[in-house]
Amino acid sequence: MKKTEHKTFNNDLPKTPTGIQGFDEITAGGLPKGRPTLICGGAGCGKTLFGIEFLVRGATQFNEPGVFMSFEETNEELTTNVASLGFDLNDLVKNKKIALDHVHIERSEIEETGEYDLEALFIRLGYAIDSLGAKRVVLDTIESLFAGLPNQLILRAELRRLFRWLKDKGVTAIITGERGDETLTRQGLEEYVSDCVIMLDHRVTEQTSTRRLRVVKYRGSTHGTNEYPFLIDETGFSVLPVTSLGLEHIVSNERISSGIKALDEMLEGKGYYRGSTVLVSGTAGIGKTSIAAHFAEAACKRGERVLYFCFEESPNQLMRNMLSIGIKLEPWVRKGLLRFQAIRPTLYGLEMHLAVTHKFVNEFKPDIVILDPINTFVTGDKEFEVKTLLMRIVDFLKVNQITALFTSLTSSECRMESSDVGISSLIDTWLLLRDIELNGERNRGMYVLKSRGMANSNQIREFVLTNHGVELRDVYIGASGVLTGSARITQEALENSKVLKRKHEIESKKREIARKRGDMESKIATMRADFASEESEAIKILEIEQEMIKRLEQDKMEMAKSRKAKTGNIATKNV
Amino acid sequence: MKEKKTKVKSSLDDLDMTVSNQGKDKYILRLYITGSTIRSALALTNLKKICKEYLEGRYELEVIDLYQHPSLAKGEQIIAAPTLIKKLPLPFRRIIGDMSDKEKVLLGLDLKEVKEKIDFQ
């Protein structure tokens, strides 16, 4: 986890950073400076380790020496125990960075003979503090005193004085206490240490255990109140803050290819948004992993880093399987761009998964994270927890601008949309793969159920796995529903033949028209010829007629000439 | 307040006497106190009285002021003050408190027989 700078306000309580991963974030800076803090919890929950890491980080990172006063483990035991976590106590002790003091009380050796106090313990602790100039003190587990010293009244009074004294000394102290039945600690130490109380817990649910941390009380400071899962691994303690306590992460407008061209086309031709969360859900064997692998390969080709969590297959098996559809992942693994992390979901509890995810993501710093599949977490009625887990993962990845692709297996009985409804609100782009059973075949269909912030295609496409990857085909919507597979091929053939036939028809129609046009034109020609002959005949008749009229007139004229009549009258009558 | 380390050593003059005296070993005692507090002073007085009464001539008592020698507290696993450590004879014992409960001091010093004697009186 990156160490984040915390803004401190003027009236804020001064704090001592613990250096423990994540813890300083949830307490907004660490433990109250110069005050004692109570760490309580059951056996084996990590109290001692918390204390040790507080001192070691203080000595190595913040140059604050510390004193560890152990009431249980001897110095040798302690040194050996924490060596496995990479802390070299011997070295720190040698360099006067840390002082270890084992307080051994043997009940059988002790005889109480009257009034006493624990001044010797104060002197002892004070001497250790002064000889190092210590700023940090851990008392682990001071309650052991109750077993060694019978007089509880004195002890309680002295403990109260001790905590007061620690405050006066100005050291930041951690006091650990075993968890009691009804109280936080067996001896009610919380009465004395009232500034800050942190509870550690180690719970087993359904055979998987999870460590959790809770800040019960932090006087004068804000703090996260949730239970935070934490890890103890080879690098020590790490607490997982529920990151992005708001929804204020930066969003990117950059688009990245899904690795499948046709799918990109369905998403405005550009693919997913960077930093978005993609869910691919569908029934068994439908090709969810193939889509994930495409995405991984495409990212690696762009030179991005991909972290692939596989919860069902081993990396080798997955790579082999993907090879069969032409996706070569192995070279990217060798180049170090692709990393597989195969974990059985049942190996850890949910919180632990979150913790592990955090750890690997912080380590590998990927651009893309793939979780394949997420629903193996879901066993029984833990839906709420799973949702919280995923929400935390999603938030965490979003804050880090990491694009996430989850696959989710849905059972074919229930409606796919509803089965994942628990997490749908977290998802930006949701691709749904579904079986289409028709004509004795099972085919794959795919559509974009939702995709925030883009005009995605609403089309159902047929999803085909070929030896060169995933292909998306257009599907036919026929009278009997969506046609896929061989039905689609038949339909295609049918349509092809129809087209051919129509072509033929058009041709013949064209020919017929041509022929008709020929007919028509020849008819016109004969008609024209007929008409021409008729016309010429008519003209001839007309000419003859006029000739006759002329002749008649001439005859009349001649007659009139012969009778000596007025020529003018006759002419007008005839015209 | 801070008192010098005081050493009270009884003379070891007669070894035969110690052996004859109920066959008891020599006592090596160490009293850790914190300065001259009332409790410390009381413990010292009480202890001296008891030693004189029961261990006359066969004990060695060293009084250490922890304020003067703070580093010694760790080595001897001292937490309470005052603490009397019975180094010898075995078993090793820590007697804490101001030694006002005489019976318990005697019990702690394994002087039980003496305790019975007291009961008679």
Interface residues (C-beta under 8 A of the other chain):
Chain A: D101 V103 H104 I105 E109 I110 E111 E112 T113 G114 E115 Y116 D117 L118 E119 A120 L121 I123 R124 G126 Y127 A128 L145 L149
Chain B: Y32 T34 T37 R39 L42 A43 N46 L66 Y67 P70 S71 A73 K74 Q77 I78 I79 A80 A81 P82 T83 P91 F92 R93 R94 I95 I96 G97 D98 M99 S100 D101 K102 K104 V105 L107 G108
